[in-house]
Amino acid sequence: MSIENVRQFLFKDDGIIPNNPYLPVLVYPGAFTGREEEIEETFNRNNWKNSWVNGVFDFHHYHSNVHEVLGVREGQATLQIGGEKGEQIEIQSGDILILPAGTGHKRLTSTTDFKIVGAYPNGMEYNTMTEKDEDRLLSLKDIPCVPLPETDPVYGLEGPLLLKWRYNEKD
C-alpha cells in the first residue's frame, strides 16, 4: 500500500470524548480486498492480538488504555469517529482502521452481514469507556501514556502506522 492512499483524521477532545490529540486515526482503504479471511491472522502475526470478530457498538465509546485496529471482514458500515463532532466514515469489506487510544467510535449503519475483526498491540486488555463514564479525568491521564505499537498491524515492521504515529511530533 502506498502511504499516499492512507487516509488520516486527527480529533481533539470535544468535551465528552477525549480522542487523541497527538495520533491520527488511520484508514487503509481496501488493504485486504479479496483476502478478508487473512485479516485476523495477519493482525496476530504482527503482534496485534486479543482479537475478536463481531460488530461495532451503536453508541459512542473509546478505549483509554490501548490502541485498536479494526478490519472489515464482511459487509459495509458507516461509523462516526471522533464523537458527535467527528467524521462519518464509510467502510467496506477489506478496509482497515487504526484507532489511537481515546478515539471515540460508534456504528451508525451497517449491512446485515457486517463483521469486523478487532485486535490490540501486544494483545493488551482493553477497557470500554462511554460518554457517561465518570472516569473521564483518569482517561485524560491514561491516553498519552499508552505506548506506541512496535509494529503496524498490517505490514509488521514497516508500514504507514510507523511513519505516521510519533509522539515526539506533539512537542
mmCIF file of the C-alpha atoms, coordinates in Angstrom:
data_MODEL
# 
_entry.id   MODEL 
# 
loop_
_atom_site.group_PDB 
_atom_site.id 
_atom_site.type_symbol 
_atom_site.label_atom_id 
_atom_site.label_alt_id 
_atom_site.label_comp_id 
_atom_site.label_asym_id 
_atom_site.label_entity_id 
_atom_site.label_seq_id 
_atom_site.pdbx_PDB_ins_code 
_atom_site.Cartn_x 
_atom_site.Cartn_y 
_atom_site.Cartn_z 
_atom_site.occupancy 
_atom_site.B_iso_or_equiv 
_atom_site.pdbx_formal_charge 
_atom_site.auth_seq_id 
_atom_site.auth_comp_id 
_atom_site.auth_asym_id 
_atom_site.auth_atom_id 
_atom_site.pdbx_PDB_model_num 
ATOM 1   C CA . MET A 1 1   ? 0.000   0.000   0.000  1.00 0.00 ? 1   MET A CA 1 
ATOM 2   C CA . SER A 1 2   ? 1.236   3.403   -0.883 1.00 0.00 ? 2   SER A CA 1 
ATOM 3   C CA . ILE A 1 3   ? 1.395   5.806   2.034  1.00 0.00 ? 3   ILE A CA 1 
ATOM 4   C CA . GLU A 1 4   ? -0.440  8.333   -0.170 1.00 0.00 ? 4   GLU A CA 1 
ATOM 5   C CA . ASN A 1 5   ? -3.528  6.075   -0.116 1.00 0.00 ? 5   ASN A CA 1 
ATOM 6   C CA . VAL A 1 6   ? -3.766  6.167   3.681  1.00 0.00 ? 6   VAL A CA 1 
ATOM 7   C CA . ARG A 1 7   ? -6.489  8.455   4.984  1.00 0.00 ? 7   ARG A CA 1 
ATOM 8   C CA . GLN A 1 8   ? -5.911  10.146  8.307  1.00 0.00 ? 8   GLN A CA 1 
ATOM 9   C CA . PHE A 1 9   ? -8.077  12.088  10.724 1.00 0.00 ? 9   PHE A CA 1 
ATOM 10  C CA . LEU A 1 10  ? -6.942  13.896  13.859 1.00 0.00 ? 10  LEU A CA 1 
ATOM 11  C CA . PHE A 1 11  ? -9.571  14.643  16.510 1.00 0.00 ? 11  PHE A CA 1 
ATOM 12  C CA . LYS A 1 12  ? -9.333  16.898  19.527 1.00 0.00 ? 12  LYS A CA 1 
ATOM 13  C CA . ASP A 1 13  ? -11.096 16.436  22.837 1.00 0.00 ? 13  ASP A CA 1 
ATOM 14  C CA . ASP A 1 14  ? -14.708 17.513  22.270 1.00 0.00 ? 14  ASP A CA 1 
ATOM 15  C CA . GLY A 1 15  ? -15.510 17.842  25.971 1.00 0.00 ? 15  GLY A CA 1 
ATOM 16  C CA . ILE A 1 16  ? -17.213 14.434  26.033 1.00 0.00 ? 16  ILE A CA 1 
ATOM 17  C CA . ILE A 1 17  ? -14.981 12.074  24.040 1.00 0.00 ? 17  ILE A CA 1 
ATOM 18  C CA . PRO A 1 18  ? -11.284 12.720  24.765 1.00 0.00 ? 18  PRO A CA 1 
ATOM 19  C CA . ASN A 1 19  ? -9.967  11.413  21.414 1.00 0.00 ? 19  ASN A CA 1 
ATOM 20  C CA . ASN A 1 20  ? -6.215  11.523  20.885 1.00 0.00 ? 20  ASN A CA 1 
ATOM 21  C CA . PRO A 1 21  ? -4.816  14.964  20.055 1.00 0.00 ? 21  PRO A CA 1 
ATOM 22  C CA . TYR A 1 22  ? -1.393  13.538  19.093 1.00 0.00 ? 22  TYR A CA 1 
ATOM 23  C CA . LEU A 1 23  ? -2.070  10.492  16.917 1.00 0.00 ? 23  LEU A CA 1 
ATOM 24  C CA . PRO A 1 24  ? -4.350  10.383  13.873 1.00 0.00 ? 24  PRO A CA 1 
ATOM 25  C CA . VAL A 1 25  ? -6.898  7.715   13.044 1.00 0.00 ? 25  VAL A CA 1 
ATOM 26  C CA . LEU A 1 26  ? -5.530  5.849   10.030 1.00 0.00 ? 26  LEU A CA 1 
ATOM 27  C CA . VAL A 1 27  ? -7.657  4.209   7.338  1.00 0.00 ? 27  VAL A CA 1 
ATOM 28  C CA . TYR A 1 28  ? -6.103  1.759   4.895  1.00 0.00 ? 28  TYR A CA 1 
ATOM 29  C CA . PRO A 1 29  ? -8.785  1.533   2.184  1.00 0.00 ? 29  PRO A CA 1 
ATOM 30  C CA . GLY A 1 30  ? -9.038  -1.888  0.544  1.00 0.00 ? 30  GLY A CA 1 
ATOM 31  C CA . ALA A 1 31  ? -5.893  -3.253  2.210  1.00 0.00 ? 31  ALA A CA 1 
ATOM 32  C CA . PHE A 1 32  ? -7.432  -6.748  2.343  1.00 0.00 ? 32  PHE A CA 1 
ATOM 33  C CA . THR A 1 33  ? -9.905  -6.660  -0.532 1.00 0.00 ? 33  THR A CA 1 
ATOM 34  C CA . GLY A 1 34  ? -10.192 -10.212 -1.853 1.00 0.00 ? 34  GLY A CA 1 
ATOM 35  C CA . ARG A 1 35  ? -8.243  -11.597 1.132  1.00 0.00 ? 35  ARG A CA 1 
ATOM 36  C CA . GLU A 1 36  ? -10.557 -10.712 4.005  1.00 0.00 ? 36  GLU A CA 1 
ATOM 37  C CA . GLU A 1 37  ? -10.139 -14.155 5.569  1.00 0.00 ? 37  GLU A CA 1 
ATOM 38  C CA . GLU A 1 38  ? -6.466  -13.236 6.238  1.00 0.00 ? 38  GLU A CA 1 
ATOM 39  C CA . ILE A 1 39  ? -7.192  -10.168 8.391  1.00 0.00 ? 39  ILE A CA 1 
ATOM 40  C CA . GLU A 1 40  ? -7.190  -11.758 11.847 1.00 0.00 ? 40  GLU A CA 1 
ATOM 41  C CA . GLU A 1 41  ? -4.196  -13.993 11.135 1.00 0.00 ? 41  GLU A CA 1 
ATOM 42  C CA . THR A 1 42  ? -2.226  -11.003 9.797  1.00 0.00 ? 42  THR A CA 1 
ATOM 43  C CA . PHE A 1 43  ? -3.027  -8.870  12.844 1.00 0.00 ? 43  PHE A CA 1 
ATOM 44  C CA . ASN A 1 44  ? -1.955  -11.699 15.165 1.00 0.00 ? 44  ASN A CA 1 
ATOM 45  C CA . ARG A 1 45  ? 1.238   -12.398 13.204 1.00 0.00 ? 45  ARG A CA 1 
ATOM 46  C CA . ASN A 1 46  ? 2.146   -8.707  13.576 1.00 0.00 ? 46  ASN A CA 1 
ATOM 47  C CA . ASN A 1 47  ? 1.596   -8.896  17.359 1.00 0.00 ? 47  ASN A CA 1 
ATOM 48  C CA . TRP A 1 48  ? -1.829  -7.241  17.379 1.00 0.00 ? 48  TRP A CA 1 
ATOM 49  C CA . LYS A 1 49  ? -3.647  -9.899  19.377 1.00 0.00 ? 49  LYS A CA 1 
ATOM 50  C CA . ASN A 1 50  ? -6.517  -10.436 21.831 1.00 0.00 ? 50  ASN A CA 1 
ATOM 51  C CA . SER A 1 51  ? -8.569  -10.425 18.637 1.00 0.00 ? 51  SER A CA 1 
ATOM 52  C CA . TRP A 1 52  ? -12.294 -10.856 18.221 1.00 0.00 ? 52  TRP A CA 1 
ATOM 53  C CA . VAL A 1 53  ? -14.869 -10.901 15.411 1.00 0.00 ? 53  VAL A CA 1 
ATOM 54  C CA . ASN A 1 54  ? -18.168 -9.061  15.844 1.00 0.00 ? 54  ASN A CA 1 
ATOM 55  C CA . GLY A 1 55  ? -19.560 -5.617  15.029 1.00 0.00 ? 55  GLY A CA 1 
ATOM 56  C CA . VAL A 1 56  ? -19.147 -2.099  16.393 1.00 0.00 ? 56  VAL A CA 1 
ATOM 57  C CA . PHE A 1 57  ? -21.337 -0.789  19.223 1.00 0.00 ? 57  PHE A CA 1 
ATOM 58  C CA . ASP A 1 58  ? -24.101 1.619   18.213 1.00 0.00 ? 58  ASP A CA 1 
ATOM 59  C CA . PHE A 1 59  ? -23.104 4.098   20.932 1.00 0.00 ? 59  PHE A CA 1 
ATOM 60  C CA . HIS A 1 60  ? -20.053 6.314   21.341 1.00 0.00 ? 60  HIS A CA 1 
ATOM 61  C CA . HIS A 1 61  ? -17.256 4.540   23.170 1.00 0.00 ? 61  HIS A CA 1 
ATOM 62  C CA . TYR A 1 62  ? -13.473 4.571   23.365 1.00 0.00 ? 62  TYR A CA 1 
ATOM 63  C CA . HIS A 1 63  ? -10.564 2.723   24.925 1.00 0.00 ? 63  HIS A CA 1 
ATOM 64  C CA . SER A 1 64  ? -8.376  4.905   27.138 1.00 0.00 ? 64  SER A CA 1 
ATOM 65  C CA . ASN A 1 65  ? -5.741  2.263   27.795 1.00 0.00 ? 65  ASN A CA 1 
ATOM 66  C CA . VAL A 1 66  ? -4.949  0.791   24.371 1.00 0.00 ? 66  VAL A CA 1 
ATOM 67  C CA . HIS A 1 67  ? -4.864  1.435   20.623 1.00 0.00 ? 67  HIS A CA 1 
ATOM 68  C CA . GLU A 1 68  ? -7.212  -0.657  18.446 1.00 0.00 ? 68  GLU A CA 1 
ATOM 69  C CA . VAL A 1 69  ? -7.203  -1.945  14.878 1.00 0.00 ? 69  VAL A CA 1 
ATOM 70  C CA . LEU A 1 70  ? -10.442 -2.812  13.094 1.00 0.00 ? 70  LEU A CA 1 
ATOM 71  C CA . GLY A 1 71  ? -10.533 -4.817  9.860  1.00 0.00 ? 71  GLY A CA 1 
ATOM 72  C CA . VAL A 1 72  ? -13.754 -5.183  7.896  1.00 0.00 ? 72  VAL A CA 1 
ATOM 73  C CA . ARG A 1 73  ? -14.193 -8.890  7.139  1.00 0.00 ? 73  ARG A CA 1 
ATOM 74  C CA . GLU A 1 74  ? -17.657 -8.682  5.563  1.00 0.00 ? 74  GLU A CA 1 
ATOM 75  C CA . GLY A 1 75  ? -20.209 -6.090  4.564  1.00 0.00 ? 75  GLY A CA 1 
ATOM 76  C CA . GLN A 1 76  ? -20.078 -2.355  4.981  1.00 0.00 ? 76  GLN A CA 1 
ATOM 77  C CA . ALA A 1 77  ? -20.915 0.270   7.574  1.00 0.00 ? 77  ALA A CA 1 
ATOM 78  C CA . THR A 1 78  ? -20.907 3.937   8.381  1.00 0.00 ? 78  THR A CA 1 
ATOM 79  C CA . LEU A 1 79  ? -19.010 4.763   11.561 1.00 0.00 ? 79  LEU A CA 1 
ATOM 80  C CA . GLN A 1 80  ? -18.943 8.024   13.498 1.00 0.00 ? 80  GLN A CA 1 
ATOM 81  C CA . ILE A 1 81  ? -15.310 8.510   14.523 1.00 0.00 ? 81  ILE A CA 1 
ATOM 82  C CA . GLY A 1 82  ? -14.177 11.179  16.986 1.00 0.00 ? 82  GLY A CA 1 
ATOM 83  C CA . GLY A 1 83  ? -17.503 11.775  18.758 1.00 0.00 ? 83  GLY A CA 1 
ATOM 84  C CA . GLU A 1 84  ? -20.528 13.779  17.628 1.00 0.00 ? 84  GLU A CA 1 
ATOM 85  C CA . LYS A 1 85  ? -18.270 16.489  16.180 1.00 0.00 ? 85  LYS A CA 1 
ATOM 86  C CA . GLY A 1 86  ? -16.083 13.937  14.402 1.00 0.00 ? 86  GLY A CA 1 
ATOM 87  C CA . GLU A 1 87  ? -16.320 12.364  10.954 1.00 0.00 ? 87  GLU A CA 1 
ATOM 88  C CA . GLN A 1 88  ? -18.691 9.861   9.417  1.00 0.00 ? 88  GLN A CA 1 
ATOM 89  C CA . ILE A 1 89  ? -16.554 7.282   7.662  1.00 0.00 ? 89  ILE A CA 1 
ATOM 90  C CA . GLU A 1 90  ? -17.836 4.731   5.163  1.00 0.00 ? 90  GLU A CA 1 
ATOM 91  C CA . ILE A 1 91  ? -16.032 1.411   5.472  1.00 0.00 ? 91  ILE A CA 1 
ATOM 92  C CA . GLN A 1 92  ? -16.364 -1.784  3.481  1.00 0.00 ? 92  GLN A CA 1 
ATOM 93  C CA . SER A 1 93  ? -15.002 -5.280  3.223  1.00 0.00 ? 93  SER A CA 1 
ATOM 94  C CA . GLY A 1 94  ? -11.186 -5.209  3.146  1.00 0.00 ? 94  GLY A CA 1 
ATOM 95  C CA . ASP A 1 95  ? -10.760 -1.793  4.807  1.00 0.00 ? 95  ASP A CA 1 
ATOM 96  C CA . ILE A 1 96  ? -8.610  -1.293  7.925  1.00 0.00 ? 96  ILE A CA 1 
ATOM 97  C CA . LEU A 1 97  ? -8.996  1.409   10.597 1.00 0.00 ? 97  LEU A CA 1 
ATOM 98  C CA . ILE A 1 98  ? -6.423  2.048   13.294 1.00 0.00 ? 98  ILE A CA 1 
ATOM 99  C CA . LEU A 1 99  ? -7.777  3.986   16.258 1.00 0.00 ? 99  LEU A CA 1 
ATOM 100 C CA . PRO A 1 100 ? -5.377  5.577   18.727 1.00 0.00 ? 100 PRO A CA 1 
ATOM 101 C CA . ALA A 1 101 ? -6.266  5.303   22.416 1.00 0.00 ? 101 ALA A CA 1 
ATOM 102 C CA . GLY A 1 102 ? -9.092  7.660   23.379 1.00 0.00 ? 102 GLY A CA 1 
ATOM 103 C CA . THR A 1 103 ? -10.699 7.835   19.934 1.00 0.00 ? 103 THR A CA 1 
ATOM 104 C CA . GLY A 1 104 ? -14.485 7.714   20.028 1.00 0.00 ? 104 GLY A CA 1 
ATOM 105 C CA . HIS A 1 105 ? -16.236 5.375   17.634 1.00 0.00 ? 105 HIS A CA 1 
ATOM 106 C CA . LYS A 1 106 ? -19.829 4.339   17.002 1.00 0.00 ? 106 LYS A CA 1 
ATOM 107 C CA . ARG A 1 107 ? -21.705 2.380   14.313 1.00 0.00 ? 107 ARG A CA 1 
ATOM 108 C CA . LEU A 1 108 ? -24.359 4.479   12.600 1.00 0.00 ? 108 LEU A CA 1 
ATOM 109 C CA . THR A 1 109 ? -25.493 1.987   9.951  1.00 0.00 ? 109 THR A CA 1 
ATOM 110 C CA . SER A 1 110 ? -24.369 -1.361  8.600  1.00 0.00 ? 110 SER A CA 1 
ATOM 111 C CA . THR A 1 111 ? -25.369 -4.131  6.266  1.00 0.00 ? 111 THR A CA 1 
ATOM 112 C CA . THR A 1 112 ? -26.765 -7.270  7.896  1.00 0.00 ? 112 THR A CA 1 
ATOM 113 C CA . ASP A 1 113 ? -23.611 -9.224  7.021  1.00 0.00 ? 113 ASP A CA 1 
ATOM 114 C CA . PHE A 1 114 ? -21.233 -6.654  8.608  1.00 0.00 ? 114 PHE A CA 1 
ATOM 115 C CA . LYS A 1 115 ? -18.395 -8.311  10.536 1.00 0.00 ? 115 LYS A CA 1 
ATOM 116 C CA . ILE A 1 116 ? -15.243 -6.682  11.796 1.00 0.00 ? 116 ILE A CA 1 
ATOM 117 C CA . VAL A 1 117 ? -12.046 -8.057  13.340 1.00 0.00 ? 117 VAL A CA 1 
ATOM 118 C CA . GLY A 1 118 ? -10.590 -6.112  16.260 1.00 0.00 ? 118 GLY A CA 1 
ATOM 119 C CA . ALA A 1 119 ? -7.157  -6.503  17.881 1.00 0.00 ? 119 ALA A CA 1 
ATOM 120 C CA . TYR A 1 120 ? -4.700  -4.681  20.169 1.00 0.00 ? 120 TYR A CA 1 
ATOM 121 C CA . PRO A 1 121 ? -0.898  -4.241  20.240 1.00 0.00 ? 121 PRO A CA 1 
ATOM 122 C CA . ASN A 1 122 ? 0.807   -6.983  22.257 1.00 0.00 ? 122 ASN A CA 1 
ATOM 123 C CA . GLY A 1 123 ? -2.634  -8.465  22.980 1.00 0.00 ? 123 GLY A CA 1 
ATOM 124 C CA . MET A 1 124 ? -3.292  -5.817  25.608 1.00 0.00 ? 124 MET A CA 1 
ATOM 125 C CA . GLU A 1 125 ? -6.578  -5.922  27.503 1.00 0.00 ? 125 GLU A CA 1 
ATOM 126 C CA . TYR A 1 126 ? -8.907  -3.074  26.628 1.00 0.00 ? 126 TYR A CA 1 
ATOM 127 C CA . ASN A 1 127 ? -11.356 -1.061  28.661 1.00 0.00 ? 127 ASN A CA 1 
ATOM 128 C CA . THR A 1 128 ? -14.580 0.304   27.202 1.00 0.00 ? 128 THR A CA 1 
ATOM 129 C CA . MET A 1 129 ? -15.404 3.852   28.189 1.00 0.00 ? 129 MET A CA 1 
ATOM 130 C CA . THR A 1 130 ? -18.530 5.755   27.202 1.00 0.00 ? 130 THR A CA 1 
ATOM 131 C CA . GLU A 1 131 ? -19.588 9.358   27.271 1.00 0.00 ? 131 GLU A CA 1 
ATOM 132 C CA . LYS A 1 132 ? -21.383 8.561   30.526 1.00 0.00 ? 132 LYS A CA 1 
ATOM 133 C CA . ASP A 1 133 ? -18.286 7.327   32.366 1.00 0.00 ? 133 ASP A CA 1 
ATOM 134 C CA . GLU A 1 134 ? -17.261 9.176   35.491 1.00 0.00 ? 134 GLU A CA 1 
ATOM 135 C CA . ASP A 1 135 ? -13.620 8.249   34.811 1.00 0.00 ? 135 ASP A CA 1 
ATOM 136 C CA . ARG A 1 136 ? -13.047 10.865  32.106 1.00 0.00 ? 136 ARG A CA 1 
ATOM 137 C CA . LEU A 1 137 ? -10.307 12.609  34.103 1.00 0.00 ? 137 LEU A CA 1 
ATOM 138 C CA . LEU A 1 138 ? -8.486  9.295   34.547 1.00 0.00 ? 138 LEU A CA 1 
ATOM 139 C CA . SER A 1 139 ? -8.850  8.660   30.807 1.00 0.00 ? 139 SER A CA 1 
ATOM 140 C CA . LEU A 1 140 ? -7.258  12.003  30.022 1.00 0.00 ? 140 LEU A CA 1 
ATOM 141 C CA . LYS A 1 141 ? -4.225  10.947  32.069 1.00 0.00 ? 141 LYS A CA 1 
ATOM 142 C CA . ASP A 1 142 ? -4.126  7.405   30.615 1.00 0.00 ? 142 ASP A CA 1 
ATOM 143 C CA . ILE A 1 143 ? -4.302  8.230   26.914 1.00 0.00 ? 143 ILE A CA 1 
ATOM 144 C CA . PRO A 1 144 ? -0.887  9.914   26.475 1.00 0.00 ? 144 PRO A CA 1 
ATOM 145 C CA . CYS A 1 145 ? 0.756   7.089   28.472 1.00 0.00 ? 145 CYS A CA 1 
ATOM 146 C CA . VAL A 1 146 ? -0.321  4.339   26.071 1.00 0.00 ? 146 VAL A CA 1 
ATOM 147 C CA . PRO A 1 147 ? 2.878   3.185   24.356 1.00 0.00 ? 147 PRO A CA 1 
ATOM 148 C CA . LEU A 1 148 ? 3.266   3.377   20.611 1.00 0.00 ? 148 LEU A CA 1 
ATOM 149 C CA . PRO A 1 149 ? 2.910   -0.003  18.891 1.00 0.00 ? 149 PRO A CA 1 
ATOM 150 C CA . GLU A 1 150 ? 6.125   -1.674  17.812 1.00 0.00 ? 150 GLU A CA 1 
ATOM 151 C CA . THR A 1 151 ? 4.530   -2.949  14.607 1.00 0.00 ? 151 THR A CA 1 
ATOM 152 C CA . ASP A 1 152 ? 1.982   -1.942  12.008 1.00 0.00 ? 152 ASP A CA 1 
ATOM 153 C CA . PRO A 1 153 ? -0.966  -4.399  12.296 1.00 0.00 ? 153 PRO A CA 1 
ATOM 154 C CA . VAL A 1 154 ? -0.982  -4.989  8.529  1.00 0.00 ? 154 VAL A CA 1 
ATOM 155 C CA . TYR A 1 155 ? 2.656   -4.544  7.452  1.00 0.00 ? 155 TYR A CA 1 
ATOM 156 C CA . GLY A 1 156 ? 4.624   -5.552  10.540 1.00 0.00 ? 156 GLY A CA 1 
ATOM 157 C CA . LEU A 1 157 ? 7.967   -3.816  10.982 1.00 0.00 ? 157 LEU A CA 1 
ATOM 158 C CA . GLU A 1 158 ? 7.221   -1.425  8.130  1.00 0.00 ? 158 GLU A CA 1 
ATOM 159 C CA . GLY A 1 159 ? 4.089   0.388   7.147  1.00 0.00 ? 159 GLY A CA 1 
ATOM 160 C CA . PRO A 1 160 ? 2.203   3.659   7.389  1.00 0.00 ? 160 PRO A CA 1 
ATOM 161 C CA . LEU A 1 161 ? 1.472   3.461   11.125 1.00 0.00 ? 161 LEU A CA 1 
ATOM 162 C CA . LEU A 1 162 ? 5.173   3.512   11.978 1.00 0.00 ? 162 LEU A CA 1 
ATOM 163 C CA . LEU A 1 163 ? 5.661   6.595   9.790  1.00 0.00 ? 163 LEU A CA 1 
ATOM 164 C CA . LYS A 1 164 ? 2.530   8.498   10.825 1.00 0.00 ? 164 LYS A CA 1 
ATOM 165 C CA . TRP A 1 165 ? 2.429   7.810   14.582 1.00 0.00 ? 165 TRP A CA 1 
ATOM 166 C CA . ARG A 1 166 ? 5.171   9.570   16.513 1.00 0.00 ? 166 ARG A CA 1 
ATOM 167 C CA . TYR A 1 167 ? 4.597   11.097  19.917 1.00 0.00 ? 167 TYR A CA 1 
ATOM 168 C CA . ASN A 1 168 ? 7.658   13.319  19.541 1.00 0.00 ? 168 ASN A CA 1 
ATOM 169 C CA . GLU A 1 169 ? 5.724   15.327  16.922 1.00 0.00 ? 169 GLU A CA 1 
ATOM 170 C CA . LYS A 1 170 ? 3.402   16.652  19.647 1.00 0.00 ? 170 LYS A CA 1 
ATOM 171 C CA . ASP A 1 171 ? 6.196   18.775  21.116 1.00 0.00 ? 171 ASP A CA 1 
# 
